[in-house]
Amino acid sequence: MIRSIFSLILASFLLAGAPALAATTPEQDYPGAEKSETRDPVTILISIDGFRPDYLQRGITPNLTALAATGIYGPMRPSFPSKTFPNHWTLVTGKTPDHHGIVGNTMEDAARPGEIFKMATKDPFWWSEAEPIWITAEKQGIRTATMFWPGSEVEIEGIRPADWWPFNEKLSSDRRINAVVDWMRRPADIRPRLVTLYFDTVDTAGHYFGPAPSEKLHAAIRAVDSEIGRLKQQLDGLGQPVNFVIASDHGMTETSPERIIHLDQIMPRDQYRLVEDGNYAGIEPLNGYIEAVRSAFVRPHDHMQCWPRDNIPEQFAYGKNPRVPSILCLPEIGWVVYQDVPEWMTGIGGGHGYDQREPDMMAFFLASGPAIAAGGQLPIFDNVNIYSLVARLAGVKPGASDGSLAPFEQKLVP
């Protein structure tokens, strides 16, 4: 994504006047949804894409800080690769990318030769290796609604969330909030009990401006914090109890045009197919060049390590899924690897996708609501556990996962 696109997307989200996809429905259209009714708690899972844990400490998030004071929060270790789509799918399936099948923002599958999965792909073939929580909930008669989430537009086993919106990057944050509030204005029989909500402007600003304190990055953080505060205020006004689970998919680190690894200096591009580059590279050797490509990449490099798929270190929990590229190259944090350097790579920016154990890659976690005790900061845990927490709060019997409730059990209200 070029830098001008980042700028356009960021501007579109910060403008309150962005067009809506659908008109909001006033509360009076729903007789029986009066504030005086006794309401069961709703669980709202919110993603703030690219929100680093230390952003909470910068004195610019009064609403998130207030929620943290009444609940639990802290850094959370993402799954590898620390990219958007793999980790969003982990949050709602409880499985690592190796187990849920979304192993990158871009990927291939030998069962579909010539096809490439990209972030706009909605074919269920790519998404059906694991069942997201909204599908499990719908099967159990628990109504769900998704105000954006990677994969939430996909029909799996003929099922979708009861309410869902197709992703539109031009839909402003306040319109997203309005849609969620509208769902909560409904009578109980058609009111969702599990909702997802997604914000991407903090990630966009982090890519464009880097994660260091800056007015433009902080404007994006403040805007999302304000919208979450407005959401809570409006739901409080409806008398709607909410268990909030707020998480990010990954962190962000500073990148620079002074730290670029050029793939053309390692191997001629006509001998392999590049699946993905940037903060890591996925390589598929072409027929006739398998050994040559492997030898060229799987050797020592300055600021980068490469492994064949079957020899990726165990700490990444990555490489058993056949969608993982045949060769994975991982730069040192802050370095990038490209075949063709993007035009926007001209100054300090931000990136992610590195070793999930790196401090800059840590994701953010916060949970607050009537089912959660005020417990302060938690020890760091893996993001595969979020699924179990959301399932417990929403009353969903979870499927098999790679996580558990263990990080949260002592903080849940009986």
C-alpha positions as a Markdown table, in Angstrom:
| # | Residue | x | y | z |
|---|---|---|---|---|
| 1 | Met | 0.0 | 0.0 | 0.0 |
| 2 | Ile | 1.6 | 3.3 | -1.1 |
| 3 | Arg | 2.0 | 6.1 | 1.3 |
| 4 | Ser | -0.6 | 8.3 | -0.5 |
| 5 | Ile | -3.2 | 5.6 | 0.1 |
| 6 | Phe | -2.4 | 5.6 | 3.8 |
| 7 | Ser | -2.9 | 9.3 | 3.9 |
| 8 | Leu | -6.2 | 9.2 | 2.1 |
| 9 | Ile | -7.6 | 6.4 | 4.3 |
| 10 | Leu | -6.5 | 8.2 | 7.5 |
| 11 | Ala | -8.1 | 11.4 | 6.3 |
| 12 | Ser | -11.3 | 9.7 | 5.4 |
| 13 | Phe | -11.7 | 8.1 | 8.9 |
| 14 | Leu | -11.0 | 11.3 | 10.7 |
| 15 | Leu | -13.6 | 13.2 | 8.8 |
| 16 | Ala | -16.9 | 13.0 | 10.6 |
| 17 | Gly | -18.8 | 13.7 | 7.4 |
| 18 | Ala | -17.9 | 10.5 | 5.6 |
| 19 | Pro | -21.0 | 8.9 | 3.9 |
| 20 | Ala | -22.8 | 6.1 | 5.7 |
| 21 | Leu | -23.7 | 2.7 | 4.1 |
| 22 | Ala | -27.1 | 2.6 | 5.7 |
| 23 | Ala | -29.2 | 5.1 | 7.5 |
| 24 | Thr | -29.4 | 4.8 | 11.3 |
| 25 | Thr | -32.8 | 3.8 | 12.8 |
| 26 | Pro | -34.1 | 5.9 | 15.7 |
| 27 | Glu | -34.9 | 4.3 | 18.9 |
| 28 | Gln | -38.6 | 5.1 | 18.7 |
| 29 | Asp | -38.9 | 2.7 | 15.7 |
| 30 | Tyr | -38.4 | -0.1 | 18.1 |
| 31 | Pro | -41.3 | -0.2 | 20.6 |
| 32 | Gly | -40.4 | -2.4 | 23.5 |
| 33 | Ala | -36.8 | -1.3 | 23.6 |
| 34 | Glu | -37.3 | 1.3 | 26.3 |
| 35 | Lys | -34.5 | 2.1 | 28.7 |
| 36 | Ser | -36.6 | 0.9 | 31.6 |
| 37 | Glu | -36.5 | -2.8 | 30.5 |
| 38 | Thr | -34.1 | -5.1 | 32.3 |
| 39 | Arg | -31.3 | -5.9 | 29.8 |
| 40 | Asp | -28.9 | -8.8 | 29.7 |
| 41 | Pro | -25.3 | -7.8 | 29.2 |
| 42 | Val | -24.0 | -7.7 | 25.6 |
| 43 | Thr | -20.4 | -8.6 | 24.8 |
| 44 | Ile | -18.6 | -6.2 | 22.4 |
| 45 | Leu | -15.3 | -7.3 | 21.0 |
| 46 | Ile | -13.4 | -4.2 | 19.6 |
| 47 | Ser | -10.3 | -4.3 | 17.5 |
| 48 | Ile | -8.1 | -1.2 | 17.4 |
| 49 | Asp | -5.7 | -2.3 | 14.6 |
| 50 | Gly | -2.1 | -1.5 | 15.4 |
| 51 | Phe | -2.7 | -0.1 | 18.9 |
| 52 | Arg | 0.5 | -0.6 | 20.9 |
| 53 | Pro | 0.2 | -1.2 | 24.7 |
| 54 | Asp | 2.3 | 1.9 | 25.5 |
| 55 | Tyr | -0.2 | 4.1 | 23.6 |
| 56 | Leu | -2.4 | 3.8 | 26.8 |
| 57 | Gln | 0.4 | 5.5 | 28.8 |
| 58 | Arg | 0.7 | 8.7 | 26.6 |
| 59 | Gly | -2.1 | 10.6 | 28.4 |
| 60 | Ile | -4.3 | 10.9 | 25.4 |
| 61 | Thr | -6.8 | 8.1 | 26.0 |
| 62 | Pro | -9.1 | 9.1 | 28.9 |
| 63 | Asn | -11.9 | 6.7 | 27.9 |
| 64 | Leu | -9.7 | 3.6 | 27.5 |
| 65 | Thr | -7.9 | 4.6 | 30.7 |
| 66 | Ala | -11.2 | 4.8 | 32.6 |
| 67 | Leu | -12.2 | 1.3 | 31.3 |
| 68 | Ala | -8.8 | -0.1 | 32.3 |
| 69 | Ala | -9.2 | 1.3 | 35.8 |
| 70 | Thr | -12.4 | -0.7 | 36.2 |
| 71 | Gly | -11.2 | -3.9 | 34.6 |
| 72 | Ile | -8.1 | -5.7 | 33.4 |
| 73 | Tyr | -5.5 | -4.7 | 30.7 |
| 74 | Gly | -2.0 | -5.2 | 29.5 |
| 75 | Pro | 0.3 | -6.3 | 26.7 |
| 76 | Met | -0.6 | -9.4 | 24.7 |
| 77 | Arg | 1.6 | -11.5 | 22.6 |
| 78 | Pro | 0.3 | -11.8 | 19.0 |
| 79 | Ser | 0.7 | -14.9 | 16.9 |
| 80 | Phe | 3.3 | -15.2 | 14.1 |
| 81 | Pro | 3.3 | -13.6 | 11.7 |
| 82 | Ser | 2.3 | -10.4 | 13.5 |
| 83 | Lys | 0.1 | -9.3 | 10.6 |
| 84 | Thr | -3.5 | -8.1 | 10.5 |
| 85 | Phe | -5.5 | -10.9 | 9.0 |
| 86 | Pro | -3.7 | -13.9 | 10.7 |
| 87 | Asn | -4.2 | -12.3 | 14.1 |
| 88 | His | -7.7 | -11.1 | 13.7 |
| 89 | Trp | -8.6 | -14.7 | 12.7 |
| 90 | Thr | -6.8 | -16.0 | 15.8 |
| 91 | Leu | -8.7 | -13.6 | 18.1 |
| 92 | Val | -12.1 | -15.1 | 16.9 |
| 93 | Thr | -11.1 | -18.7 | 16.5 |
| 94 | Gly | -8.6 | -19.2 | 19.3 |
| 95 | Lys | -6.2 | -20.9 | 17.0 |
| 96 | Thr | -2.7 | -20.0 | 15.7 |
| 97 | Pro | -2.4 | -19.2 | 12.0 |
| 98 | Asp | -0.9 | -22.6 | 11.4 |
| 99 | His | -4.1 | -24.2 | 12.7 |
| 100 | His | -6.8 | -21.8 | 11.3 |
| 101 | Gly | -5.3 | -21.4 | 7.8 |
| 102 | Ile | -5.0 | -17.6 | 7.4 |
| 103 | Val | -1.3 | -17.7 | 7.5 |
| 104 | Gly | -0.7 | -14.3 | 5.9 |
| 105 | Asn | -2.3 | -11.2 | 4.5 |
| 106 | Thr | -1.3 | -12.8 | 1.1 |
| 107 | Met | -1.0 | -16.5 | 0.6 |
| 108 | Glu | -1.3 | -19.4 | -1.8 |
| 109 | Asp | -2.8 | -22.9 | -1.6 |
| 110 | Ala | -1.7 | -25.8 | -3.8 |
| 111 | Ala | -5.3 | -26.9 | -4.0 |
| 112 | Arg | -6.1 | -23.7 | -5.9 |
| 113 | Pro | -3.2 | -23.3 | -8.3 |
| 114 | Gly | -3.0 | -19.8 | -9.8 |
| 115 | Glu | -5.1 | -18.2 | -7.1 |
| 116 | Ile | -3.8 | -15.8 | -4.5 |
| 117 | Phe | -5.5 | -15.0 | -1.3 |
| 118 | Lys | -5.6 | -11.2 | -0.6 |
| 119 | Met | -7.4 | -9.2 | 2.0 |
| 120 | Ala | -10.5 | -8.7 | -0.1 |
| 121 | Thr | -10.9 | -12.5 | -0.6 |
| 122 | Lys | -14.3 | -13.8 | 0.5 |
| 123 | Asp | -14.3 | -17.3 | -0.9 |
| 124 | Pro | -15.2 | -19.6 | 2.0 |
| 125 | Phe | -12.5 | -22.1 | 0.8 |
| 126 | Trp | -9.8 | -19.9 | 2.4 |
| 127 | Trp | -11.6 | -19.3 | 5.7 |
| 128 | Ser | -13.1 | -22.6 | 6.5 |
| 129 | Glu | -10.2 | -24.3 | 8.3 |
| 130 | Ala | -11.5 | -22.9 | 11.6 |
| 131 | Glu | -14.9 | -21.6 | 12.8 |
| 132 | Pro | -15.1 | -18.0 | 14.0 |
| 133 | Ile | -17.0 | -17.4 | 17.2 |
| 134 | Trp | -19.9 | -15.6 | 15.5 |
| 135 | Ile | -20.7 | -18.8 | 13.5 |
| 136 | Thr | -20.4 | -21.0 | 16.6 |
| 137 | Ala | -22.7 | -18.5 | 18.5 |
| 138 | Glu | -25.3 | -18.5 | 15.7 |
| 139 | Lys | -25.4 | -22.3 | 15.6 |
| 140 | Gln | -26.2 | -22.1 | 19.4 |
| 141 | Gly | -29.0 | -19.6 | 18.9 |
| 142 | Ile | -27.0 | -16.6 | 20.1 |
| 143 | Arg | -27.5 | -13.6 | 17.8 |
| 144 | Thr | -24.4 | -11.9 | 16.6 |
| 145 | Ala | -23.6 | -8.7 | 14.7 |
| 146 | Thr | -20.3 | -7.6 | 13.1 |
| 147 | Met | -19.4 | -4.0 | 12.4 |
| 148 | Phe | -16.4 | -5.1 | 10.3 |
| 149 | Trp | -13.9 | -7.8 | 11.1 |
| 150 | Pro | -11.6 | -9.7 | 8.7 |
| 151 | Gly | -13.6 | -12.7 | 7.6 |
| 152 | Ser | -17.0 | -11.5 | 8.9 |
| 153 | Glu | -18.4 | -11.1 | 5.4 |
| 154 | Val | -17.7 | -14.8 | 4.5 |
| 155 | Glu | -20.5 | -17.3 | 4.5 |
| 156 | Ile | -19.3 | -20.4 | 6.3 |
| 157 | Glu | -21.4 | -23.6 | 6.2 |
| 158 | Gly | -24.2 | -21.4 | 4.8 |
| 159 | Ile | -24.1 | -19.2 | 8.0 |
| 160 | Arg | -23.2 | -15.5 | 8.5 |
| 161 | Pro | -23.7 | -13.2 | 11.5 |
| 162 | Ala | -27.4 | -12.2 | 11.9 |
| 163 | Asp | -26.3 | -8.6 | 11.1 |
| 164 | Trp | -23.1 | -7.7 | 9.2 |
| 165 | Trp | -21.9 | -4.9 | 7.1 |
| 166 | Pro | -19.5 | -5.2 | 4.1 |
| 167 | Phe | -16.2 | -3.5 | 4.8 |
| 168 | Asn | -16.1 | 0.0 | 3.5 |
| 169 | Glu | -12.9 | 2.0 | 4.5 |
| 170 | Lys | -14.8 | 5.2 | 3.9 |
| 171 | Leu | -17.3 | 4.5 | 6.6 |
| 172 | Ser | -16.3 | 6.9 | 9.4 |
| 173 | Ser | -15.8 | 5.7 | 13.0 |
| 174 | Asp | -18.8 | 7.6 | 14.3 |
| 175 | Arg | -21.1 | 5.9 | 11.7 |
| 176 | Arg | -19.7 | 2.5 | 12.9 |
| 177 | Ile | -20.6 | 3.5 | 16.5 |
| 178 | Asn | -24.1 | 4.6 | 15.4 |
| 179 | Ala | -24.7 | 1.2 | 13.8 |
| 180 | Val | -23.8 | -0.6 | 17.0 |
| 181 | Val | -26.0 | 1.6 | 19.1 |
| 182 | Asp | -28.8 | 1.0 | 16.7 |
| 183 | Trp | -28.5 | -2.7 | 17.2 |
| 184 | Met | -28.7 | -2.2 | 20.9 |
| 185 | Arg | -31.9 | -0.2 | 20.5 |
| 186 | Arg | -33.8 | -3.2 | 19.2 |
| 187 | Pro | -36.2 | -5.3 | 21.2 |
| 188 | Ala | -34.5 | -8.2 | 23.1 |
| 189 | Asp | -35.6 | -10.9 | 20.6 |
| 190 | Ile | -33.6 | -9.2 | 17.7 |
| 191 | Arg | -30.9 | -7.6 | 19.7 |
| 192 | Pro | -27.4 | -9.0 | 19.3 |
| 193 | Arg | -25.7 | -10.6 | 22.3 |
| 194 | Leu | -22.2 | -10.7 | 20.7 |
| 195 | Val | -20.9 | -7.8 | 18.6 |
| 196 | Thr | -17.6 | -7.1 | 16.9 |
| 197 | Leu | -16.4 | -3.6 | 16.0 |
| 198 | Tyr | -13.2 | -2.7 | 14.1 |
| 199 | Phe | -11.1 | 0.5 | 13.8 |
| 200 | Asp | -8.2 | 0.7 | 11.5 |
| 201 | Thr | -7.1 | 4.4 | 11.6 |
| 202 | Val | -4.5 | 3.9 | 14.3 |
| 203 | Asp | -2.8 | 1.3 | 12.2 |
| 204 | Thr | -2.9 | 3.5 | 9.2 |
| 205 | Ala | -1.4 | 6.4 | 11.1 |
| 206 | Gly | 1.3 | 4.1 | 12.6 |
| 207 | His | 2.3 | 2.9 | 9.1 |
| 208 | Tyr | 2.4 | 6.4 | 7.7 |
| 209 | Phe | 4.0 | 8.4 | 10.6 |
| 210 | Gly | 5.6 | 5.7 | 12.7 |
| 211 | Pro | 4.8 | 4.7 | 16.4 |
| 212 | Ala | 6.8 | 7.5 | 18.0 |
| 213 | Pro | 4.8 | 10.3 | 19.6 |
| 214 | Ser | 3.5 | 12.7 | 16.9 |
| 215 | Glu | 0.5 | 14.9 | 16.6 |
| 216 | Lys | -0.8 | 13.0 | 13.6 |
| 217 | Leu | -0.5 | 9.6 | 15.2 |
| 218 | His | -2.0 | 10.9 | 18.4 |
| 219 | Ala | -4.9 | 12.5 | 16.6 |
| 220 | Ala | -5.9 | 9.0 | 15.3 |
| 221 | Ile | -5.5 | 7.5 | 18.8 |
| 222 | Arg | -7.6 | 10.3 | 20.4 |
| 223 | Ala | -10.3 | 10.0 | 17.8 |
| 224 | Val | -10.8 | 6.2 | 18.4 |
| 225 | Asp | -10.7 | 6.7 | 22.1 |
| 226 | Ser | -13.3 | 9.4 | 21.8 |
| 227 | Glu | -15.6 | 7.1 | 19.8 |
| 228 | Ile | -15.3 | 4.3 | 22.3 |
| 229 | Gly | -16.2 | 6.8 | 25.0 |
| 230 | Arg | -19.2 | 7.9 | 23.0 |
| 231 | Leu | -20.3 | 4.3 | 22.5 |
| 232 | Lys | -20.1 | 3.6 | 26.2 |
| 233 | Gln | -22.0 | 6.8 | 27.0 |
| 234 | Gln | -24.8 | 6.0 | 24.6 |
| 235 | Leu | -25.2 | 2.4 | 25.8 |
| 236 | Asp | -25.2 | 3.6 | 29.4 |
| 237 | Gly | -28.0 | 5.9 | 28.3 |
| 238 | Leu | -30.0 | 2.9 | 27.1 |
| 239 | Gly | -29.3 | 1.1 | 30.3 |
| 240 | Gln | -27.4 | -1.5 | 28.3 |
| 241 | Pro | -24.8 | -3.4 | 30.4 |
| 242 | Val | -21.7 | -4.2 | 28.3 |
| 243 | Asn | -18.7 | -6.5 | 28.7 |
| 244 | Phe | -16.1 | -4.8 | 26.6 |
| 245 | Val | -13.1 | -6.8 | 25.2 |
| 246 | Ile | -10.8 | -4.4 | 23.4 |
| 247 | Ala | -7.7 | -5.8 | 21.7 |
| 248 | Ser | -5.3 | -5.0 | 18.9 |
| 249 | Asp | -3.9 | -7.5 | 16.5 |
| 250 | His | -0.2 | -6.5 | 16.7 |
| 251 | Gly | 2.1 | -3.6 | 17.6 |
| 252 | Met | 4.2 | -1.3 | 15.4 |
| 253 | Thr | 7.9 | -0.5 | 15.1 |
| 254 | Glu | 9.8 | 2.2 | 13.2 |
| 255 | Thr | 11.0 | 1.5 | 9.7 |
| 256 | Ser | 13.4 | 3.5 | 7.5 |
| 257 | Pro | 14.7 | 3.6 | 3.9 |
| 258 | Glu | 18.1 | 3.1 | 5.5 |
| 259 | Arg | 17.1 | -0.5 | 6.6 |
| 260 | Ile | 16.1 | -2.2 | 3.4 |
| 261 | Ile | 17.1 | -5.7 | 2.2 |
| 262 | His | 16.9 | -6.1 | -1.6 |
| 263 | Leu | 15.8 | -9.5 | -2.8 |
| 264 | Asp | 17.4 | -9.0 | -6.2 |
| 265 | Gln | 20.8 | -9.0 | -4.6 |
| 266 | Ile | 20.2 | -12.5 | -3.3 |
| 267 | Met | 18.6 | -14.3 | -6.3 |
| 268 | Pro | 17.3 | -13.4 | -9.8 |
| 269 | Arg | 13.5 | -12.9 | -9.6 |
| 270 | Asp | 12.9 | -15.1 | -12.6 |
| 271 | Gln | 13.8 | -18.2 | -10.5 |
| 272 | Tyr | 11.2 | -17.9 | -7.8 |
| 273 | Arg | 7.7 | -16.5 | -7.1 |
| 274 | Leu | 7.3 | -13.9 | -4.4 |
| 275 | Val | 4.3 | -14.5 | -2.3 |
| 276 | Glu | 4.7 | -11.6 | 0.1 |
| 277 | Asp | 7.4 | -9.1 | 1.0 |
| 278 | Gly | 7.8 | -6.2 | 3.4 |
| 279 | Asn | 8.3 | -7.1 | 7.0 |
| 280 | Tyr | 8.9 | -10.7 | 6.0 |
| 281 | Ala | 9.2 | -12.5 | 2.7 |
| 282 | Gly | 7.5 | -15.7 | 1.5 |
| 283 | Ile | 9.3 | -17.4 | -1.4 |
| 284 | Glu | 8.2 | -20.2 | -3.7 |
| 285 | Pro | 10.9 | -21.6 | -6.0 |
| 286 | Leu | 10.0 | -22.2 | -9.6 |
| 287 | Asn | 10.4 | -25.7 | -11.1 |
| 288 | Gly | 14.0 | -26.3 | -12.0 |
| 289 | Tyr | 15.3 | -23.8 | -9.5 |
| 290 | Ile | 14.3 | -25.4 | -6.2 |
| 291 | Glu | 17.7 | -26.3 | -4.9 |
| 292 | Ala | 19.3 | -23.1 | -6.3 |
| 293 | Val | 16.7 | -20.9 | -4.6 |
| 294 | Arg | 16.9 | -22.8 | -1.4 |
| 295 | Ser | 20.7 | -22.5 | -1.3 |
| 296 | Ala | 20.6 | -18.8 | -2.1 |
| 297 | Phe | 18.1 | -17.9 | 0.7 |
| 298 | Val | 18.8 | -20.5 | 3.4 |
| 299 | Arg | 22.2 | -19.3 | 4.3 |
| 300 | Pro | 23.5 | -16.4 | 6.5 |
| 301 | His | 22.3 | -12.9 | 5.6 |
| 302 | Asp | 23.0 | -9.6 | 7.2 |
| 303 | His | 19.9 | -8.5 | 9.2 |
| 304 | Met | 17.8 | -11.5 | 8.0 |
| 305 | Gln | 17.3 | -15.2 | 8.6 |
| 306 | Cys | 15.6 | -17.6 | 6.1 |
| 307 | Trp | 14.2 | -21.1 | 6.7 |
| 308 | Pro | 12.6 | -23.8 | 4.6 |
| 309 | Arg | 9.0 | -24.3 | 5.7 |
| 310 | Asp | 9.8 | -27.6 | 7.5 |
| 311 | Asn | 12.6 | -26.0 | 9.5 |
| 312 | Ile | 11.0 | -22.8 | 10.8 |
| 313 | Pro | 11.9 | -22.5 | 14.6 |
| 314 | Glu | 9.3 | -23.9 | 17.0 |
| 315 | Gln | 8.9 | -20.6 | 18.8 |
| 316 | Phe | 6.9 | -19.3 | 15.9 |
| 317 | Ala | 4.4 | -22.1 | 15.9 |
| 318 | Tyr | 4.4 | -21.7 | 12.2 |
| 319 | Gly | 5.2 | -23.9 | 9.2 |
| 320 | Lys | 3.0 | -27.0 | 9.6 |
| 321 | Asn | 0.2 | -25.5 | 7.4 |
| 322 | Pro | 0.9 | -26.1 | 3.7 |
| 323 | Arg | -0.2 | -22.6 | 2.9 |
| 324 | Val | 3.0 | -21.3 | 4.6 |
| 325 | Pro | 5.5 | -20.4 | 1.8 |
| 326 | Ser | 8.2 | -22.9 | 1.0 |
| 327 | Ile | 10.8 | -20.4 | 2.3 |
| 328 | Leu | 10.3 | -17.9 | 5.0 |
| 329 | Cys | 12.7 | -14.9 | 5.3 |
| 330 | Leu | 12.4 | -12.8 | 8.5 |
| 331 | Pro | 14.4 | -9.6 | 8.8 |
| 332 | Glu | 15.6 | -8.1 | 12.1 |
| 333 | Ile | 12.9 | -5.9 | 13.6 |
| 334 | Gly | 12.9 | -2.5 | 11.9 |
| 335 | Trp | 14.4 | -3.9 | 8.7 |
| 336 | Val | 12.3 | -4.6 | 5.6 |
| 337 | Val | 12.8 | -6.9 | 2.6 |
| 338 | Tyr | 11.6 | -6.0 | -0.8 |
| 339 | Gln | 11.8 | -7.1 | -4.4 |
| 340 | Asp | 10.5 | -3.7 | -5.5 |
| 341 | Val | 10.8 | -0.9 | -2.9 |
| 342 | Pro | 7.5 | 0.9 | -2.6 |
| 343 | Glu | 7.4 | 4.6 | -3.6 |
| 344 | Trp | 6.2 | 5.6 | -0.1 |
| 345 | Met | 9.4 | 4.1 | 1.4 |
| 346 | Thr | 11.1 | 7.5 | 1.5 |
| 347 | Gly | 11.1 | 8.4 | 5.2 |
| 348 | Ile | 10.4 | 7.2 | 8.7 |
| 349 | Gly | 7.3 | 5.0 | 8.9 |
| 350 | Gly | 6.0 | 2.0 | 10.8 |
| 351 | Gly | 5.6 | -1.7 | 10.2 |
| 352 | His | 4.8 | -5.1 | 11.8 |
| 353 | Gly | 5.0 | -8.7 | 10.9 |
| 354 | Tyr | 8.2 | -9.5 | 12.8 |
| 355 | Asp | 8.9 | -12.0 | 15.6 |
| 356 | Gln | 5.9 | -12.0 | 17.8 |
| 357 | Arg | 8.1 | -11.9 | 20.9 |
| 358 | Glu | 9.6 | -8.6 | 20.1 |
| 359 | Pro | 8.4 | -5.8 | 22.6 |
| 360 | Asp | 7.4 | -3.5 | 19.7 |
| 361 | Met | 5.1 | -6.3 | 18.3 |
| 362 | Met | 3.1 | -6.7 | 21.5 |
| 363 | Ala | -0.6 | -6.2 | 21.0 |
| 364 | Phe | -3.0 | -4.4 | 23.5 |
| 365 | Phe | -5.7 | -6.0 | 25.6 |
| 366 | Leu | -8.4 | -4.5 | 27.8 |
| 367 | Ala | -11.6 | -6.0 | 29.3 |
| 368 | Ser | -14.1 | -4.2 | 31.4 |
| 369 | Gly | -17.7 | -4.8 | 32.4 |
| 370 | Pro | -20.1 | -6.4 | 34.9 |
| 371 | Ala | -18.5 | -9.8 | 34.5 |
| 372 | Ile | -15.0 | -8.6 | 35.0 |
| 373 | Ala | -13.4 | -7.5 | 38.3 |
| 374 | Ala | -11.1 | -4.6 | 38.6 |
| 375 | Gly | -7.8 | -6.4 | 38.5 |
| 376 | Gly | -5.3 | -4.1 | 37.0 |
| 377 | Gln | -2.5 | -5.1 | 34.7 |
| 378 | Leu | -2.2 | -8.8 | 33.8 |
| 379 | Pro | 1.0 | -10.7 | 33.0 |
| 380 | Ile | 1.6 | -11.0 | 29.3 |
| 381 | Phe | -0.3 | -13.8 | 27.6 |
| 382 | Asp | -0.9 | -15.2 | 24.1 |
| 383 | Asn | -3.7 | -13.9 | 22.0 |
| 384 | Val | -5.1 | -17.4 | 21.4 |
| 385 | Asn | -6.8 | -17.0 | 24.8 |
| 386 | Ile | -9.0 | -14.1 | 23.8 |
| 387 | Tyr | -11.5 | -16.5 | 22.1 |
| 388 | Ser | -12.1 | -18.4 | 25.4 |
| 389 | Leu | -12.8 | -15.1 | 27.2 |
| 390 | Val | -15.2 | -13.8 | 24.6 |
| 391 | Ala | -17.0 | -17.1 | 24.5 |
| 392 | Arg | -17.4 | -17.1 | 28.3 |
| 393 | Leu | -18.7 | -13.6 | 28.4 |
| 394 | Ala | -21.2 | -14.1 | 25.6 |
| 395 | Gly | -22.4 | -17.5 | 26.8 |
| 396 | Val | -21.0 | -19.4 | 23.9 |
| 397 | Lys | -19.9 | -23.0 | 24.3 |
| 398 | Pro | -16.5 | -22.7 | 22.6 |
| 399 | Gly | -15.0 | -25.1 | 20.1 |
| 400 | Ala | -11.6 | -26.6 | 20.4 |
| 401 | Ser | -8.8 | -24.0 | 20.5 |
| 402 | Asp | -5.2 | -23.4 | 21.2 |
| 403 | Gly | -6.0 | -21.2 | 24.2 |
| 404 | Ser | -7.9 | -21.2 | 27.4 |
| 405 | Leu | -9.5 | -19.0 | 30.1 |
| 406 | Ala | -6.4 | -19.4 | 32.4 |
| 407 | Pro | -5.1 | -15.8 | 32.1 |
| 408 | Phe | -8.5 | -14.4 | 33.1 |
| 409 | Glu | -10.1 | -16.9 | 35.4 |
| 410 | Gln | -9.2 | -15.1 | 38.6 |
| 411 | Lys | -10.6 | -11.8 | 37.3 |
| 412 | Leu | -14.0 | -13.0 | 36.3 |
| 413 | Val | -17.0 | -12.3 | 38.4 |
| 414 | Pro | -18.8 | -15.5 | 39.4 |
